């Protein structure tokens, strides 16, 4: 089982996170980060409703490398 961090909360990310949640035996923890946390929260709510899997969400600008590094260290992905 593994932890995963998905950067971005667009259409492709949404599909990927839903598919990961359907394979909880492979993806033990799903983390979703984007500049717009509300988009991440909407995806997480949809995943929870459809699969029962919790998705942790974060607000981050992926171009801010030190902040991204801290998030990776914090989550352990």
C-alpha positions as CSV (number, residue, x, y, z in Angstrom):
1,X,0.0,0.0,0.0
2,X,1.2,3.5,-0.8
3,X,0.6,7.1,-0.2
4,X,0.0,9.4,-3.1
5,X,-0.1,13.2,-3.6
6,X,-2.0,14.6,-6.6
7,X,-1.2,18.1,-7.6
8,X,-4.1,20.0,-9.3
9,X,-7.8,19.7,-9.0
10,X,-9.0,19.7,-12.6
11,X,-10.9,17.1,-14.5
12,X,-8.0,14.6,-15.0
13,X,-7.1,14.8,-11.3
14,X,-10.7,14.2,-10.3
15,X,-10.9,11.1,-12.4
16,X,-7.5,9.8,-11.1
17,X,-8.4,10.4,-7.4
18,X,-11.7,8.6,-7.8
19,X,-10.0,5.7,-9.5
20,X,-7.4,5.6,-6.8
21,X,-10.1,5.5,-4.1
22,X,-11.6,2.5,-5.9
23,X,-8.3,0.7,-5.4
24,X,-7.8,1.3,-1.7
25,X,-5.7,-1.8,-1.5
26,X,-3.1,-0.1,-3.6
27,X,-3.5,3.5,-2.5
28,X,-3.6,3.6,1.3
29,X,-3.6,7.4,1.6
30,X,-4.7,9.9,-1.0
31,X,-3.7,13.6,-0.7
32,X,-4.9,16.3,-3.1
33,X,-3.4,19.7,-3.4
34,X,-4.2,22.7,-5.6
35,X,-4.2,26.5,-5.5
36,X,-7.9,26.4,-4.9
37,X,-8.7,24.3,-1.9
38,X,-12.4,24.5,-2.5
39,X,-11.9,22.4,-5.7
40,X,-10.0,19.8,-3.7
41,X,-12.7,19.7,-1.1
42,X,-15.4,19.2,-3.7
43,X,-13.5,16.3,-5.2
44,X,-12.8,14.8,-1.7
45,X,-16.6,15.1,-0.9
46,X,-17.5,13.3,-4.1
47,X,-14.9,10.6,-3.5
48,X,-16.2,10.1,0.1
49,X,-19.8,9.9,-1.1
50,X,-19.1,7.4,-3.9
51,X,-16.4,5.2,-2.3
52,X,-16.3,6.0,1.5
53,X,-12.6,6.9,1.2
54,X,-11.3,10.0,2.8
55,X,-9.0,12.3,0.8
56,X,-6.8,14.8,2.6
57,X,-6.8,18.3,0.9
58,X,-4.4,21.2,0.9
59,X,-4.0,24.6,-0.7
60,X,-0.7,25.1,-2.3
61,X,1.0,26.7,-5.3
62,X,3.1,24.0,-6.9
63,X,5.5,26.7,-8.2
64,X,6.5,27.5,-4.6
65,X,9.1,24.7,-4.3
66,X,9.9,25.2,-0.5
67,X,6.1,25.0,0.4
68,X,5.7,22.0,-1.9
69,X,8.7,20.3,-0.3
70,X,7.3,20.9,3.2
71,X,4.0,19.4,2.1
72,X,5.7,16.3,0.8
73,X,7.7,16.0,4.1
74,X,4.5,16.6,6.2
75,X,2.4,14.0,4.4
76,X,5.2,11.4,3.9
77,X,4.4,10.7,0.3
